[in-house]
């Protein structure tokens, strides 16, 4: 497994180590926000985990993670509707 810092897509310099991507290979990635698993992409499908919407910052991490991996990422309600939470 490889770990890397998620980079923002909105012009910010960084998430300052608070958003980490674990890459397990074979199209399997997991996003950690503040060391908590919040979103997973496996075999081309998004799974929102229990605390994905804990805070606005965490939702921002999820949004950037989705966009960085080629998925649609609107607002909080749209993410919930699109990916099932």
CNS distance restraints for C-alpha pairs under 8 A (distance, minus, plus):
assign (resid   1 and name CA) (resid  22 and name CA) 6.50 0.50 0.50
assign (resid   1 and name CA) (resid  23 and name CA) 5.54 0.50 0.50
assign (resid   1 and name CA) (resid  24 and name CA) 4.64 0.50 0.50
assign (resid   1 and name CA) (resid  25 and name CA) 7.22 0.50 0.50
assign (resid   2 and name CA) (resid  22 and name CA) 5.71 0.50 0.50
assign (resid   2 and name CA) (resid  23 and name CA) 5.09 0.50 0.50
assign (resid   2 and name CA) (resid  24 and name CA) 6.65 0.50 0.50
assign (resid   3 and name CA) (resid  20 and name CA) 6.66 0.50 0.50
assign (resid   3 and name CA) (resid  21 and name CA) 5.59 0.50 0.50
assign (resid   3 and name CA) (resid  22 and name CA) 4.59 0.50 0.50
assign (resid   3 and name CA) (resid  23 and name CA) 6.26 0.50 0.50
assign (resid   4 and name CA) (resid  20 and name CA) 5.68 0.50 0.50
assign (resid   4 and name CA) (resid  21 and name CA) 5.32 0.50 0.50
assign (resid   4 and name CA) (resid  22 and name CA) 6.72 0.50 0.50
assign (resid   5 and name CA) (resid  15 and name CA) 7.88 0.50 0.50
assign (resid   5 and name CA) (resid  17 and name CA) 6.10 0.50 0.50
assign (resid   5 and name CA) (resid  18 and name CA) 7.96 0.50 0.50
assign (resid   5 and name CA) (resid  19 and name CA) 6.04 0.50 0.50
assign (resid   5 and name CA) (resid  20 and name CA) 4.57 0.50 0.50
assign (resid   5 and name CA) (resid  21 and name CA) 6.07 0.50 0.50
assign (resid   6 and name CA) (resid  14 and name CA) 7.81 0.50 0.50
assign (resid   6 and name CA) (resid  15 and name CA) 7.07 0.50 0.50
assign (resid   6 and name CA) (resid  17 and name CA) 7.98 0.50 0.50
assign (resid   6 and name CA) (resid  19 and name CA) 5.49 0.50 0.50
assign (resid   6 and name CA) (resid  20 and name CA) 5.48 0.50 0.50
assign (resid   6 and name CA) (resid  21 and name CA) 6.04 0.50 0.50
assign (resid   6 and name CA) (resid  61 and name CA) 7.86 0.50 0.50
assign (resid   6 and name CA) (resid  64 and name CA) 7.78 0.50 0.50
assign (resid   6 and name CA) (resid  65 and name CA) 7.03 0.50 0.50
assign (resid   7 and name CA) (resid  13 and name CA) 7.58 0.50 0.50
assign (resid   7 and name CA) (resid  14 and name CA) 5.66 0.50 0.50
assign (resid   7 and name CA) (resid  15 and name CA) 6.62 0.50 0.50
assign (resid   7 and name CA) (resid  64 and name CA) 7.60 0.50 0.50
assign (resid   8 and name CA) (resid  12 and name CA) 5.94 0.50 0.50
assign (resid   8 and name CA) (resid  13 and name CA) 6.99 0.50 0.50
assign (resid   8 and name CA) (resid  14 and name CA) 5.99 0.50 0.50
assign (resid   8 and name CA) (resid  15 and name CA) 6.68 0.50 0.50
assign (resid   8 and name CA) (resid  61 and name CA) 7.84 0.50 0.50
assign (resid   8 and name CA) (resid  64 and name CA) 5.94 0.50 0.50
assign (resid   9 and name CA) (resid  64 and name CA) 6.21 0.50 0.50
assign (resid   9 and name CA) (resid  67 and name CA) 7.99 0.50 0.50
assign (resid   9 and name CA) (resid  68 and name CA) 7.69 0.50 0.50
assign (resid  15 and name CA) (resid  19 and name CA) 6.15 0.50 0.50
assign (resid  18 and name CA) (resid  32 and name CA) 7.86 0.50 0.50
assign (resid  18 and name CA) (resid  33 and name CA) 5.72 0.50 0.50
assign (resid  18 and name CA) (resid  34 and name CA) 4.98 0.50 0.50
assign (resid  18 and name CA) (resid  35 and name CA) 7.32 0.50 0.50
assign (resid  19 and name CA) (resid  31 and name CA) 6.93 0.50 0.50
assign (resid  19 and name CA) (resid  32 and name CA) 5.64 0.50 0.50
assign (resid  19 and name CA) (resid  33 and name CA) 4.63 0.50 0.50
assign (resid  19 and name CA) (resid  34 and name CA) 6.42 0.50 0.50
assign (resid  19 and name CA) (resid  35 and name CA) 7.74 0.50 0.50
assign (resid  19 and name CA) (resid  61 and name CA) 6.32 0.50 0.50
assign (resid  20 and name CA) (resid  31 and name CA) 5.84 0.50 0.50
assign (resid  20 and name CA) (resid  32 and name CA) 5.08 0.50 0.50
assign (resid  20 and name CA) (resid  33 and name CA) 6.58 0.50 0.50
assign (resid  20 and name CA) (resid  35 and name CA) 7.72 0.50 0.50
assign (resid  21 and name CA) (resid  29 and name CA) 6.70 0.50 0.50
assign (resid  21 and name CA) (resid  30 and name CA) 5.71 0.50 0.50
assign (resid  21 and name CA) (resid  31 and name CA) 4.67 0.50 0.50
assign (resid  21 and name CA) (resid  32 and name CA) 6.26 0.50 0.50
assign (resid  22 and name CA) (resid  29 and name CA) 5.57 0.50 0.50
assign (resid  22 and name CA) (resid  30 and name CA) 5.12 0.50 0.50
assign (resid  22 and name CA) (resid  31 and name CA) 6.37 0.50 0.50
assign (resid  22 and name CA) (resid  32 and name CA) 7.68 0.50 0.50
assign (resid  23 and name CA) (resid  28 and name CA) 6.23 0.50 0.50
assign (resid  23 and name CA) (resid  29 and name CA) 4.56 0.50 0.50
assign (resid  23 and name CA) (resid  30 and name CA) 6.66 0.50 0.50
assign (resid  24 and name CA) (resid  28 and name CA) 5.37 0.50 0.50
assign (resid  24 and name CA) (resid  29 and name CA) 5.92 0.50 0.50
assign (resid  25 and name CA) (resid  29 and name CA) 7.33 0.50 0.50
assign (resid  26 and name CA) (resid  43 and name CA) 7.59 0.50 0.50
assign (resid  27 and name CA) (resid  41 and name CA) 7.22 0.50 0.50
assign (resid  27 and name CA) (resid  42 and name CA) 5.64 0.50 0.50
assign (resid  27 and name CA) (resid  43 and name CA) 5.48 0.50 0.50
assign (resid  27 and name CA) (resid  44 and name CA) 6.87 0.50 0.50
assign (resid  28 and name CA) (resid  40 and name CA) 7.38 0.50 0.50
assign (resid  28 and name CA) (resid  41 and name CA) 5.55 0.50 0.50
assign (resid  28 and name CA) (resid  42 and name CA) 4.30 0.50 0.50
assign (resid  28 and name CA) (resid  43 and name CA) 6.52 0.50 0.50
assign (resid  29 and name CA) (resid  40 and name CA) 5.70 0.50 0.50
assign (resid  29 and name CA) (resid  41 and name CA) 5.20 0.50 0.50
assign (resid  29 and name CA) (resid  42 and name CA) 6.48 0.50 0.50
assign (resid  30 and name CA) (resid  37 and name CA) 6.85 0.50 0.50
assign (resid  30 and name CA) (resid  38 and name CA) 7.64 0.50 0.50
assign (resid  30 and name CA) (resid  39 and name CA) 5.82 0.50 0.50
assign (resid  30 and name CA) (resid  40 and name CA) 4.29 0.50 0.50
assign (resid  30 and name CA) (resid  41 and name CA) 6.36 0.50 0.50
assign (resid  31 and name CA) (resid  37 and name CA) 5.79 0.50 0.50
assign (resid  31 and name CA) (resid  38 and name CA) 5.87 0.50 0.50
assign (resid  31 and name CA) (resid  39 and name CA) 5.22 0.50 0.50
assign (resid  31 and name CA) (resid  40 and name CA) 6.20 0.50 0.50
assign (resid  31 and name CA) (resid  62 and name CA) 7.43 0.50 0.50
assign (resid  31 and name CA) (resid  65 and name CA) 7.14 0.50 0.50
assign (resid  32 and name CA) (resid  36 and name CA) 4.95 0.50 0.50
assign (resid  32 and name CA) (resid  37 and name CA) 4.34 0.50 0.50
assign (resid  32 and name CA) (resid  38 and name CA) 5.82 0.50 0.50
assign (resid  32 and name CA) (resid  39 and name CA) 7.41 0.50 0.50
assign (resid  33 and name CA) (resid  37 and name CA) 6.46 0.50 0.50
assign (resid  33 and name CA) (resid  38 and name CA) 6.48 0.50 0.50
assign (resid  33 and name CA) (resid  58 and name CA) 5.99 0.50 0.50
assign (resid  33 and name CA) (resid  61 and name CA) 6.81 0.50 0.50
assign (resid  36 and name CA) (resid  51 and name CA) 7.69 0.50 0.50
assign (resid  37 and name CA) (resid  49 and name CA) 6.85 0.50 0.50
assign (resid  37 and name CA) (resid  51 and name CA) 7.59 0.50 0.50
assign (resid  37 and name CA) (resid  52 and name CA) 7.90 0.50 0.50
assign (resid  38 and name CA) (resid  48 and name CA) 6.24 0.50 0.50
assign (resid  38 and name CA) (resid  49 and name CA) 4.76 0.50 0.50
assign (resid  38 and name CA) (resid  50 and name CA) 6.61 0.50 0.50
assign (resid  38 and name CA) (resid  51 and name CA) 5.58 0.50 0.50
assign (resid  38 and name CA) (resid  52 and name CA) 4.39 0.50 0.50
assign (resid  38 and name CA) (resid  62 and name CA) 7.39 0.50 0.50
assign (resid  39 and name CA) (resid  46 and name CA) 7.25 0.50 0.50
assign (resid  39 and name CA) (resid  47 and name CA) 5.78 0.50 0.50
assign (resid  39 and name CA) (resid  48 and name CA) 4.61 0.50 0.50
assign (resid  39 and name CA) (resid  49 and name CA) 5.26 0.50 0.50
assign (resid  39 and name CA) (resid  52 and name CA) 6.40 0.50 0.50
assign (resid  39 and name CA) (resid  62 and name CA) 6.67 0.50 0.50
assign (resid  40 and name CA) (resid  46 and name CA) 5.84 0.50 0.50
assign (resid  40 and name CA) (resid  47 and name CA) 5.12 0.50 0.50
assign (resid  40 and name CA) (resid  48 and name CA) 6.49 0.50 0.50
assign (resid  40 and name CA) (resid  49 and name CA) 7.34 0.50 0.50
assign (resid  41 and name CA) (resid  45 and name CA) 5.45 0.50 0.50
assign (resid  41 and name CA) (resid  46 and name CA) 4.61 0.50 0.50
assign (resid  41 and name CA) (resid  47 and name CA) 6.24 0.50 0.50
assign (resid  42 and name CA) (resid  46 and name CA) 6.73 0.50 0.50
assign (resid  42 and name CA) (resid  47 and name CA) 7.96 0.50 0.50
assign (resid  46 and name CA) (resid  83 and name CA) 6.40 0.50 0.50
assign (resid  47 and name CA) (resid  83 and name CA) 6.72 0.50 0.50
assign (resid  47 and name CA) (resid  84 and name CA) 7.96 0.50 0.50
assign (resid  48 and name CA) (resid  52 and name CA) 6.03 0.50 0.50
assign (resid  48 and name CA) (resid  83 and name CA) 6.83 0.50 0.50
assign (resid  48 and name CA) (resid  84 and name CA) 7.49 0.50 0.50
assign (resid  48 and name CA) (resid  85 and name CA) 6.75 0.50 0.50
assign (resid  52 and name CA) (resid  58 and name CA) 6.55 0.50 0.50
assign (resid  52 and name CA) (resid  59 and name CA) 6.46 0.50 0.50
assign (resid  52 and name CA) (resid  62 and name CA) 7.11 0.50 0.50
assign (resid  53 and name CA) (resid  58 and name CA) 6.20 0.50 0.50
assign (resid  53 and name CA) (resid  59 and name CA) 5.36 0.50 0.50
assign (resid  53 and name CA) (resid  76 and name CA) 7.64 0.50 0.50
assign (resid  54 and name CA) (resid  58 and name CA) 6.29 0.50 0.50
assign (resid  54 and name CA) (resid  59 and name CA) 7.46 0.50 0.50
assign (resid  55 and name CA) (resid  59 and name CA) 6.34 0.50 0.50
assign (resid  56 and name CA) (resid  60 and name CA) 6.19 0.50 0.50
assign (resid  57 and name CA) (resid  61 and name CA) 6.35 0.50 0.50
assign (resid  58 and name CA) (resid  62 and name CA) 6.28 0.50 0.50
assign (resid  59 and name CA) (resid  63 and name CA) 6.07 0.50 0.50
assign (resid  59 and name CA) (resid  76 and name CA) 6.71 0.50 0.50
assign (resid  60 and name CA) (resid  64 and name CA) 6.20 0.50 0.50
assign (resid  61 and name CA) (resid  65 and name CA) 6.11 0.50 0.50
assign (resid  62 and name CA) (resid  66 and name CA) 6.12 0.50 0.50
assign (resid  63 and name CA) (resid  67 and name CA) 6.20 0.50 0.50
assign (resid  63 and name CA) (resid  73 and name CA) 5.30 0.50 0.50
assign (resid  63 and name CA) (resid  74 and name CA) 7.34 0.50 0.50
assign (resid  63 and name CA) (resid  79 and name CA) 8.00 0.50 0.50
assign (resid  64 and name CA) (resid  68 and name CA) 5.93 0.50 0.50
assign (resid  64 and name CA) (resid  73 and name CA) 7.81 0.50 0.50
assign (resid  65 and name CA) (resid  69 and name CA) 6.36 0.50 0.50
assign (resid  66 and name CA) (resid  70 and name CA) 6.38 0.50 0.50
assign (resid  66 and name CA) (resid  71 and name CA) 4.96 0.50 0.50
assign (resid  66 and name CA) (resid  72 and name CA) 6.64 0.50 0.50
assign (resid  66 and name CA) (resid  73 and name CA) 6.12 0.50 0.50
assign (resid  67 and name CA) (resid  71 and name CA) 5.18 0.50 0.50
assign (resid  67 and name CA) (resid  72 and name CA) 6.27 0.50 0.50
assign (resid  67 and name CA) (resid  73 and name CA) 6.11 0.50 0.50
assign (resid  72 and name CA) (resid  79 and name CA) 8.00 0.50 0.50
assign (resid  73 and name CA) (resid  78 and name CA) 7.42 0.50 0.50
assign (resid  73 and name CA) (resid  79 and name CA) 6.00 0.50 0.50
assign (resid  74 and name CA) (resid  78 and name CA) 5.47 0.50 0.50
assign (resid  74 and name CA) (resid  79 and name CA) 6.02 0.50 0.50
assign (resid  75 and name CA) (resid  79 and name CA) 6.13 0.50 0.50
assign (resid  76 and name CA) (resid  80 and name CA) 6.25 0.50 0.50
assign (resid  77 and name CA) (resid  81 and name CA) 6.13 0.50 0.50
assign (resid  78 and name CA) (resid  82 and name CA) 5.88 0.50 0.50
assign (resid  79 and name CA) (resid  83 and name CA) 5.88 0.50 0.50
assign (resid  79 and name CA) (resid  84 and name CA) 7.88 0.50 0.50
assign (resid  79 and name CA) (resid  85 and name CA) 7.98 0.50 0.50
assign (resid  80 and name CA) (resid  84 and name CA) 5.36 0.50 0.50
assign (resid  80 and name CA) (resid  85 and name CA) 4.55 0.50 0.50
assign (resid  81 and name CA) (resid  85 and name CA) 6.54 0.50 0.50
